[in-house]
Each structure stands twice: as C-alpha cells, then as structure tokens.
Amino acid sequence: MAKKEFDTPERVFDELRDIYADPDPDIATRLVRELIVHALKCRRDELEVLDLKVLSRAMAEFRYAARVFKPYRDRRKVSIFGSARTPESDPYYALAVDFAARLAAEDFMVITGAAEGIMKAGNQGAGADASFGVNILLPFEQSANTVIGDDPKLITFKYFFTRKLFFLMEASAVALFPGGFGTHDEGFETLTLIQTGKTPPMPFLLMELPGETYWESFDRFIREELLERRLISEKDLGLYRIMHSPQEGVEYIKFFYSTYHSMRFVRDRLVIRLERELPDDAVHALGDEFGDLLKRGTVEKARALHEESNEPDLHDKPRLVFVLNRTSAARLNEMILRINELGRV
C-alpha cells in the first residue's frame, strides 16, 4: 500500500476523521491521538517560533529514523563510538574493522556516526548491508564516509539529542574505541543511562589494544577519583569492561544474550524474557542470591503476560517475573550475567 501524503488540507482532515472514528482504538491509534493533542497544545500555549521549530524538526527526525530502523528491529545491533580523526593506518582502525566484521559474521548489525576514522572502520568491517550510519550536521568533520554514504540506512540529524537517542534505543551493546570529547560524551551518557536504569543493562565495552593504556587510564581515574570519593558505588565498575581483542569483545556480547533476551516492566513487575527455560533449582538460587533486588515476593517462572500482547514475536519465550527494588541497576546487570551462567550449565 502506498504511503499517504498529506499534501492538502482535505487529506489531513480525512486522516483525522479516520483516526478519531474508532470508538475502541488500539494502543498505536491512542498514542497518535495524544501526539495530535500535544501539537494543538503547542498552539494553545502560544509557544515561541524557535520552540516550535525545535519540536517540529525533532519529531520529523525521530519519525524518519524510526521508519528506517523498523525493518531491522529483529536483529541485534552494536553502536560503535570512536574518533573521526583516526587514520586508516592506525592499529585502532584495523581493530575496529576486525571487530565489526566479526559482529556481522554473528548476524549483528553495527551503528556508527557515519563519518571517517573509527566510524568508517566500523561500517567497513560490517559492510554496508549490516551497517547503519547516524550522521550529524556539523560545520566540519562530519560528512558521511564512502561505505555508508549512498546507503538508505544513512540518517542525518540536526540535533545531537535525537541522534543519541537512536544510538542507544536501537542498540543491544555499545563499544568505545579511543576518541575525543564526543566519544567520552557518548560514553558517559551511556553509562549514566545504564547506571540509573533509564536504559536496560547491556554490554558496554572499552576496546583497547594489548599494551595500550587509553582505557586503563580511564579506569584508573574512575577508581581513584570517582570511587574513592564515593561518587559511584563499587558495583558500578561492573557496568563497563575493557576488551583487548575483537574476539573477546564479540564473545562477551554473545554471552550476555546467550540465555537472557530482553526485559520490560509491566506496572511494578519486571519481566525478563529468556532464550531457554531455567531449571527450578536455578530460579530458586537466583531468588536467594539476588534477594536484595526483590521489593517483595520472589522470582517466579511465567509465560507471556497479557500486557505483552503487543510483542507477539516474543510470546513463546520463557519468563522470569518479580517485583524489582529499583535501587541498583548495576546489581541487576550482575543478575543478568548470573542468568547466563546458569543457562549454560
């Protein structure tokens, strides 16, 4: 079916009538209605033109990017961050190419910033078919690289915040290579979102060549300054891992999703979807070992909940369900690793 183009007021009015005609709309239609109401409230609130420009452009960027990613939502993706200034002769460029190629061989896709340096290396290693490029409009340094430049999976953003959203919203893992301010900005924002539970736990890798000290120095700063001053907890150190080879990084990502699949909240309950069912004694052991994560009750096996009916592709996966005490995302990350260990016994 051809996509509707709202090029006349009549077409817009027809679409509005369709949206509001259903007396019992599904959740998608209800959410579209909310978006329409928010747009009308912008007019009611007499927002300034600059505010309206930002809202309009951000929504347009989000809508277009979501449309590009939608056909690939069934494949896991790894966001790769690193310097645009890394030359192709640099060993880290070769490391990124190898890492991305190994990911693609395991049916992962990669997301990069689409520019030169480490970003081009990631696209080159994975190949255009297994790559996304999320570019940013800048006055310098950020034209799309030749690997992804003519690909329909290249998206160009005006705003960093919409771009960052897709870097993480679509990713199942994040890998950082040495880079400048932008790399550390993206890295710390990712760590913050994982630490605060605003994004689900995921592998966060710091890729370093053997004998190098780039991420070792980063880790030392975290331990000697942040941890020593009690600005983070000791368990937060487990949210990132330094990897010294492409194979090591890929194997850790595969392990993270070997039994654990995904999670979502249904009201106050956390639902953890699994690739395979755990034995009863393993589930009891989880409840004992991670009792500090339980607000009440225990960890229970379950099938798909009614509220998960909008995710039919996951309907047959076994579940673990419990009421989470949301005090430590780092501790939840430890639980996921333990689930994977129990799943391979």
C-alpha positions as CSV (number, residue, x, y, z in Angstrom):
1,M,0.0,0.0,0.0
2,A,1.3,3.4,-1.0
3,K,2.1,5.8,1.9
4,K,-0.4,8.6,2.3
5,E,0.9,12.1,1.5
6,F,-0.8,14.9,3.4
7,D,-0.3,17.5,0.7
8,T,-3.7,19.1,1.0
9,P,-6.0,20.2,4.0
10,E,-8.6,17.7,2.7
11,R,-6.2,14.8,3.0
12,V,-5.3,15.9,6.5
13,F,-8.9,16.1,7.5
14,D,-9.7,12.7,6.1
15,E,-6.9,11.2,8.1
16,L,-8.0,12.9,11.3
17,R,-11.5,11.5,10.7
18,D,-10.1,8.0,10.3
19,I,-8.0,8.4,13.5
20,Y,-11.0,9.5,15.6
21,A,-13.6,7.3,14.1
22,D,-12.8,4.1,16.0
23,P,-14.7,4.1,19.4
24,D,-12.2,1.4,20.7
25,P,-8.8,2.3,19.2
26,D,-5.7,0.2,19.7
27,I,-2.8,1.5,21.6
28,A,-1.0,2.8,18.5
29,T,-4.0,4.9,17.5
30,R,-4.4,6.2,21.0
31,L,-0.8,7.3,21.0
32,V,-1.2,9.1,17.7
33,R,-4.2,10.9,19.2
34,E,-2.0,12.0,22.0
35,L,0.6,13.4,19.6
36,I,-2.1,15.4,17.8
37,V,-3.3,16.8,21.1
38,H,0.2,17.8,22.1
39,A,0.7,19.5,18.8
40,L,-2.6,21.5,19.3
41,K,-1.5,22.4,22.8
42,C,1.7,24.0,21.4
43,R,-0.6,26.4,19.6
44,R,-2.8,26.9,22.6
45,D,0.3,27.7,24.8
46,E,1.5,30.2,22.2
47,L,5.0,28.8,22.1
48,E,7.6,30.9,20.5
49,V,8.7,30.2,16.9
50,L,12.1,28.8,18.0
51,D,10.4,26.3,20.3
52,L,8.1,25.2,17.5
53,K,11.0,24.8,15.1
54,V,12.9,22.6,17.6
55,L,9.8,20.5,18.3
56,S,8.9,20.1,14.6
57,R,12.4,19.2,13.5
58,A,12.9,16.8,16.4
59,M,9.7,15.0,15.7
60,A,10.5,14.8,12.0
61,E,13.9,13.4,12.7
62,F,12.5,10.8,15.1
63,R,9.8,9.7,12.7
64,Y,12.1,9.3,9.8
65,A,14.8,7.5,11.8
66,A,12.3,5.1,13.3
67,R,11.0,4.3,9.8
68,V,14.5,3.4,8.7
69,F,15.2,1.2,11.7
70,K,11.8,-0.5,11.8
71,P,12.5,-3.3,9.3
72,Y,15.6,-4.3,11.2
73,R,14.2,-4.4,14.7
74,D,14.6,-8.2,14.8
75,R,18.4,-8.0,14.6
76,R,20.6,-7.0,17.4
77,K,22.9,-4.0,16.8
78,V,26.1,-2.7,18.4
79,S,26.8,1.0,18.5
80,I,30.4,1.8,17.8
81,F,31.9,5.1,19.0
82,G,35.4,6.5,18.4
83,S,37.4,9.3,16.9
84,A,36.7,10.6,13.4
85,R,40.4,11.5,13.2
86,T,41.8,8.0,13.5
87,P,43.7,7.4,10.2
88,E,43.3,4.2,8.3
89,S,46.9,3.4,9.0
90,D,46.3,3.4,12.8
91,P,46.2,0.0,14.5
92,Y,42.9,1.0,16.2
93,Y,41.3,1.4,12.7
94,A,42.2,-2.2,11.9
95,L,40.9,-3.3,15.4
96,A,37.5,-1.6,14.6
97,V,37.3,-3.2,11.2
98,D,38.0,-6.7,12.6
99,F,35.6,-6.2,15.5
100,A,32.8,-5.1,13.2
101,A,33.5,-7.9,10.7
102,R,33.2,-10.4,13.5
103,L,30.0,-8.9,14.7
104,A,28.5,-9.1,11.2
105,A,29.6,-12.7,10.9
106,E,27.5,-13.4,14.0
107,D,24.5,-11.7,12.4
108,F,24.8,-8.4,14.4
109,M,24.5,-5.1,12.7
110,V,26.5,-2.0,13.6
111,I,25.5,1.6,14.1
112,T,28.2,4.3,13.7
113,G,28.3,8.1,13.4
114,A,28.8,7.6,9.7
115,A,31.9,9.8,9.5
116,E,35.6,8.9,8.9
117,G,38.0,7.3,11.3
118,I,36.7,4.6,13.7
119,M,33.2,5.2,12.3
120,K,34.2,4.4,8.8
121,A,36.2,1.4,10.1
122,G,33.0,0.0,11.8
123,N,31.0,0.4,8.6
124,Q,33.8,-1.1,6.5
125,G,34.2,-4.1,8.7
126,A,30.5,-4.9,8.9
127,G,29.8,-3.9,5.3
128,A,27.0,-1.6,4.2
129,D,24.3,-4.3,4.3
130,A,24.9,-4.8,8.1
131,S,25.5,-1.1,8.9
132,F,23.6,2.0,9.9
133,G,25.0,5.5,9.8
134,V,23.6,8.2,12.1
135,N,25.3,11.3,10.9
136,I,25.1,14.8,12.4
137,L,25.1,18.1,10.6
138,L,28.3,19.9,11.7
139,P,30.4,22.7,10.1
140,F,33.4,20.4,9.8
141,E,34.5,16.7,10.1
142,Q,31.1,15.0,9.7
143,S,30.4,14.2,6.1
144,A,29.3,10.6,5.5
145,N,32.0,8.1,4.7
146,T,32.1,6.3,1.4
147,V,30.9,2.9,2.8
148,I,27.6,4.2,4.1
149,G,27.2,7.5,2.2
150,D,24.8,6.2,-0.5
151,D,23.0,3.6,1.6
152,P,19.4,4.1,2.6
153,K,20.3,3.3,6.2
154,L,22.2,6.6,6.5
155,I,20.3,9.1,8.6
156,T,21.4,12.7,9.1
157,F,20.4,14.5,12.2
158,K,20.4,18.2,13.1
159,Y,20.2,17.6,16.8
160,F,22.6,15.6,19.0
161,F,19.8,14.6,21.4
162,T,17.7,12.8,18.7
163,R,20.8,11.2,17.3
164,K,22.0,9.9,20.7
165,L,18.5,8.6,21.3
166,F,18.8,6.2,18.4
167,F,22.4,5.2,19.1
168,L,21.1,3.7,22.4
169,M,17.4,2.9,21.7
170,E,18.4,0.6,18.8
171,A,21.5,-0.9,20.4
172,S,22.0,-4.1,22.3
173,A,25.6,-3.3,23.1
174,V,28.0,-0.3,22.9
175,A,31.7,-0.4,22.1
176,L,34.0,2.6,22.6
177,F,37.3,3.0,20.8
178,P,39.8,5.8,21.7
179,G,38.3,9.2,20.8
180,G,38.0,12.8,21.8
181,F,35.3,14.8,23.6
182,G,32.5,13.4,21.5
183,T,33.5,9.8,22.3
184,H,33.6,10.5,26.0
185,D,30.4,12.4,25.9
186,E,28.6,9.4,24.3
187,G,30.4,7.0,26.7
188,F,29.5,8.8,29.9
189,E,25.9,9.4,28.8
190,T,25.5,5.7,28.0
191,L,27.0,4.7,31.4
192,T,24.7,7.2,33.1
193,L,21.6,5.8,31.5
194,I,22.6,2.2,32.3
195,Q,23.6,3.2,35.9
196,T,20.3,5.0,36.5
197,G,18.1,2.3,34.9
198,K,16.9,4.6,32.2
199,T,18.1,2.1,29.6
200,P,18.2,-1.7,30.1
201,P,21.6,-3.3,31.1
202,M,23.7,-4.0,28.0
203,P,27.4,-4.8,27.3
204,F,29.5,-1.7,27.4
205,L,32.9,-2.4,26.0
206,L,36.1,-0.3,26.0
207,M,38.2,-1.6,23.1
208,E,41.9,-1.4,23.7
209,L,45.0,-2.9,22.0
210,P,47.2,-5.0,24.2
211,G,49.8,-2.9,26.0
212,E,48.0,0.3,25.4
213,T,46.8,2.5,28.3
214,Y,44.0,4.6,26.9
215,W,41.1,2.9,28.7
216,E,43.4,1.6,31.5
217,S,43.9,5.3,32.4
218,F,40.2,5.9,32.2
219,D,39.5,3.0,34.5
220,R,42.2,4.3,36.9
221,F,40.6,7.7,37.0
222,I,37.2,6.1,37.7
223,R,38.6,4.1,40.6
224,E,40.9,6.6,42.1
225,E,38.7,9.7,41.8
226,L,35.0,8.7,41.5
227,L,35.1,5.5,43.6
228,E,37.5,6.8,46.2
229,R,35.3,9.9,46.7
230,R,32.2,7.7,46.9
231,L,30.7,9.4,43.8
232,I,29.8,6.0,42.4
233,S,29.4,2.6,44.0
234,E,31.9,-0.3,43.7
235,K,29.3,-2.3,41.8
236,D,29.1,0.4,39.1
237,L,32.6,-0.7,38.0
238,G,30.9,-3.8,36.6
239,L,28.9,-1.7,34.1
240,Y,31.9,-1.5,31.7
241,R,34.6,-3.9,30.6
242,I,38.0,-3.3,28.9
243,M,38.5,-5.7,26.0
244,H,41.9,-6.3,24.4
245,S,40.8,-8.2,21.2
246,P,37.9,-8.2,18.8
247,Q,37.1,-11.8,19.5
248,E,37.0,-11.2,23.3
249,G,34.5,-8.3,22.7
250,V,32.2,-10.3,20.4
251,E,32.3,-13.4,22.7
252,Y,31.2,-11.2,25.7
253,I,28.3,-9.7,23.7
254,K,27.2,-13.2,22.6
255,F,27.5,-14.5,26.2
256,F,25.4,-11.5,27.5
257,Y,22.5,-12.6,25.3
258,S,23.1,-16.4,25.5
259,T,20.2,-17.0,27.9
260,Y,18.9,-13.5,28.7
261,H,17.0,-12.0,25.8
262,S,15.3,-8.8,27.0
263,M,13.2,-7.1,29.7
264,R,10.3,-4.9,30.2
265,F,8.2,-3.6,33.1
266,V,4.5,-4.4,33.5
267,R,3.4,-2.0,36.1
268,D,5.5,-2.8,39.2
269,R,6.8,-6.2,37.9
270,L,9.9,-6.8,35.9
271,V,9.6,-9.4,33.2
272,I,12.8,-10.9,32.0
273,R,12.5,-12.8,28.7
274,L,14.8,-15.8,28.2
275,E,16.1,-17.8,25.3
276,R,15.7,-21.0,27.3
277,E,13.9,-22.0,30.4
278,L,16.0,-22.3,33.6
279,P,15.6,-25.3,35.9
280,D,13.5,-24.7,39.1
281,D,16.5,-25.0,41.4
282,A,18.4,-22.3,39.3
283,V,15.4,-20.0,39.7
284,H,15.3,-20.6,43.5
285,A,19.1,-19.9,43.6
286,L,18.6,-16.6,41.8
287,G,15.9,-15.6,44.3
288,D,18.3,-16.3,47.2
289,E,21.4,-14.7,45.6
290,F,19.6,-11.6,44.5
291,G,17.1,-11.2,47.3
292,D,18.2,-7.6,47.7
293,L,16.6,-6.8,44.3
294,L,13.2,-8.1,45.3
295,K,10.8,-5.5,46.7
296,R,8.5,-8.3,47.8
297,G,7.8,-11.9,46.9
298,T,10.2,-14.0,45.0
299,V,11.5,-14.8,41.4
300,E,8.9,-16.8,39.6
301,K,8.7,-18.6,36.2
302,A,6.0,-17.3,33.9
303,R,4.7,-17.3,30.4
304,A,3.9,-14.1,28.4
305,L,1.7,-11.7,30.3
306,H,-1.4,-10.3,28.8
307,E,0.2,-6.8,28.8
308,E,2.9,-8.1,26.4
309,S,0.5,-8.9,23.6
310,N,1.9,-6.1,21.5
311,E,5.1,-8.1,21.2
312,P,3.9,-11.3,19.6
313,D,7.3,-12.3,18.3
314,L,8.4,-12.8,22.0
315,H,5.3,-14.7,23.0
316,D,6.8,-18.1,23.3
317,K,9.9,-17.2,25.3
318,P,10.0,-18.3,28.9
319,R,10.0,-15.6,31.5
320,L,11.2,-14.7,35.0
321,V,8.9,-12.2,36.8
322,F,9.4,-10.4,40.1
323,V,8.8,-7.0,41.7
324,L,12.1,-5.2,41.4
325,N,13.6,-3.0,44.0
326,R,15.0,-0.3,41.7
327,T,17.9,0.7,43.8
328,S,20.8,-0.7,41.8
329,A,20.9,-1.2,38.0
330,A,24.5,-2.4,38.5
331,R,23.2,-5.2,40.7
332,L,20.5,-6.1,38.0
333,N,23.4,-6.3,35.5
334,E,25.0,-8.8,37.8
335,M,21.8,-10.8,37.9
336,I,21.7,-11.0,34.1
337,L,25.2,-12.3,34.0
338,R,24.3,-14.9,36.6
339,I,21.3,-15.9,34.5
340,N,23.6,-16.5,31.5
341,E,25.9,-18.6,33.7
342,L,23.0,-20.7,35.0
343,G,21.7,-21.1,31.4
344,R,24.8,-22.7,30.1
345,V,25.2,-25.3,32.8
